[in-house]
């Protein structure tokens, strides 16, 4: 408890002291072989304790209310970064940003996101907002807020799909564009028939509901091969790239594409 209070205290200063930063994990479009999107992931480099996992500091930020200023900073930083890549000559890239439960209950969330898009001059279609399945329990509030966000022109995704306990009825009530298959299912596609069946079910359901699917946590060729055969839309994972600082992604953009192309070609060749 003492450690937690100390961390909360330090987290108050982390934003002002520029200890928080974003890394971006490329997402590969399996139909084009192109990196058309990235996920923005927050990091904390503590001056004394070193790297602190988001799994540790995000719950503290949620409970203390610090998630509100931090969340706004993440949104603005990610949108600015996309414009910066564009100015550097990279093709258009969509950025996916996670929304917290605290942000979704902010009175002025829609206004904040509208203002960030205006300020950064980012076209709304290049911003994807991600909610987790556990957030969908409060259907009335979520339906209202998500429709307002959707009206801005952004896309909405459900992250960690399949790990929550909510009713699937929200899929017809919410204006969702994309489902993200949790890495825990993807990583056991080859070894666990139940996980394989769940991945098949999510892909089939998404296809019928005309939703895009992103599979997370791709680490092995066999996982990728299965997802290609199953007509998954997009993948992300260490097989292609770990989350990287923005300048690394910019400098290695072509290399990332070349590596992805050779991986995809190796699958095609082996299947022939």
Secondary structure, DSSP 8 states (H G I E B T S, - for coil): -HHHHHHHHHHHHHTTTT-EEEEEEEEEETTTTEEEEEEEEEEEEETTTEEE-HHHHHHHHHHHTTHHHHHHHHHHHHHHHHHHHHHTT----EEEEE--HHHHT-TTHHHHHHHHHHHHT--GGGEEEEEEGGGGGSHHHHHHHHHHHHHTT-EEEEEEETSS---TTHHHHS---EEEE-HHHHTTTTT-HHHHHHHHHHHHHHHHTT-EEEE----SHHHHHHHHHTT--EE-STTT---B-HHHHHHTHHHHHHHHHHHHHHHHHHH-
